[in-house]
């Protein structure tokens, strides 16, 4: 399979983390690129030109992180990242994390390519702050140490907030137990291998 990805996209990182946790990384042809440059290779498999995009062995292009993650869980069920008895809870945490990332990407896009003072930008920034704290509060800091897809999504999202919004969104100060949890989970090989470059 081929994965079109970038080193800084939190959506792509979540897929890369899941691939590593499922011990599938070695069989993936990683295509690292900058989707903002509209590369022809990415456009040829995803007209929206976004990462991640996974091209399966039979040539089917799967887009959007949640779709790819659910495909991986169904096609490669072991090791499981979604227990049979907590599917709804995992989906809820995954959706919450992706929603937070959506808000943050919206803020970054408006600041880079639009007007950072619009009502829309302010609304997204407020949603980002609310959702960041909601995620930090929802983390099971006393879990059994075996992260599922929901906790992996929480960790990728909180790490991305540290990467992109540390100065203006110091969530760690209000949630020290969650900060310690993130530091622990960030030592997993799947997180070490997918660490974004320093900016």
N, C-alpha and C positions, 0 to 999 in steps of 0.2 A: 504494500500500500504506500501511497504518497501522501504526505501531509504538508500542505502549504501553510507556512507559519511565519511568525516574526519573533524576535527575542524579547520584545517589550509588551506585546498584546496580552492582557490578562485572560481573554477568552482562549487564545491559543495556548497560553501556559497551562490552563486548566486541562485541556485535552492532552498536552504533553505529559503532565503529571499523572493523569489517568493511564496513559499508555505505559508509563514507567511502572506504576503500581501494579498493572496487569502483566508486567514483564513482556511487553510487546515492542519495546523501543528498538531492539536490535533488528527487527524485521521491517522497520519503517524507513522509507526514503524521505528524509526531511528536506524540504525546499524552503530555505530561509530567504525572505525578501521583505521589501517595504511596500505594503499595499497602497500607501499614499502616493507612490510613484506610478500607479496603474500599470504594473508590469504585464506584458502580453501573456506570459505563461500563466499567471493567475487569472487573467480575464478569460483565457481559453477554457478554464474549468469552472469559473464562477463569474457570471456576468456582473454581479454586484461588486466584485473585486475586493472581497474581504477575507480575512483570516479569522479562524482556521477553516481550511477546506481539505477534506479527506477524500482522496480518490481510492476507491476499493479495488481489490484485485480484479474485479470484473469490469472496471472502468467507470463505475458509478461515482459521481461527485456528490459528496454530502457536505452541506454548508450549515453554519450556525453551530456553536459549541454544544448546546443542549441536545441537538439532533445527533451529533457525532458521539457524544457521551452515552446516550441511550442505545445507539447502534452498537457501540463497543461492549456495553453491558450485556446486550442480548446475544451478540455473535460470539463473544469471548467471556462467558459467565464466570470463569474461575481465573484468578481469585475474585470473589464477589466484592463489588463496591456498593451494593445495594441489597440489604437483607430482605428476605421475603416477607418479614413481619413488620418492616418499617418503611415501605416504599413511599407512602404519602409524606412521612416526615422528611425523608431524603429529598423528595421533590420540592417540598416547601422550602428547605434550606438552600437547595440549588437555585430555585427561582428568586429567593430573596437576595442571594449573592449576585446573580446575573443582573437583577434589577439595580443593585447598587453600582455595579460596573457600568451599566447603561447610563446612569445619571452622571457618573464621573467622566465617561467618554464624551457625553454631551457638553459638559462644562469645558473640557479641554478643547473640543472642536470649536465651540463658540469663541473661546479666548484666542485661539490661533487664527481662525478664519472668519470670524464674525464680529459682533459687538459684545464685549464681556459685560456690559451694563444693562442689557435688555432684561425685561421681565422674565423671559424664558430662561435665560442664564441664571438669574437669581432663583427661580423656581427649581431648576435642576440642582443648583448648589445646596439649597435647603433640603431637597430630597436626598442628596448625597450624604449630608451630615446626619439626617435622621436614620437613614438606612445603615450607615456605618455603625452607629451606636446600637441599632437593633441587632445587627449581626454579632457584634461583640457581646451583647447580653445573651444571645441565643446559643453561644458556643457551650458545649458540654465540656468544661475544663477538667472534669474528673472522669472522662471516658476511659474505655479499656485499652486505649493505645492503638486500636486498629481502626484507622480512619475510613469512613465511608465516603461516598461521592458528595454528600452534603457537607461534611466537615472539611473535605479537600477543597470544595468551592469556597467555604468560609475562609480557609487559610489563604488561598490564592488571592481572594478579594482583599483581605486585611493587609497582606503583604504588598499588594498593588497600591493600596492607600498610603502605606509607608513610602513607597517608591515615588508616587506622583503628588501626594497631598500632605506630606508629613508636617510641614510648617503650619499649614492652615487648618489641619484636621488632626490634632494630637489625641486620637482616640485612646492611645495607650494610657494616658494619665488617669482617665476615668475608669479604665477596665484593666487593672494590673494583672489579674488572674488570667484574663484572656491573652494579654501580652506575653505572659510566661508560657502559656499553651502554644501560642504561635511560634515562639522561639524554639520550643521543643519539636514541634512538627516540621519546622523549617530545616531541621537537621536530617530529615529523611532523605535518602538518596534522590528520590523523585523531585524534591524541592531544590536540593543542591545542584542537580544537573540542569535545572531549568531556571536558575537564578538569572534575572535580567542584568544587563551590564550597568555599571555605575554611570550616572548622568552628571 
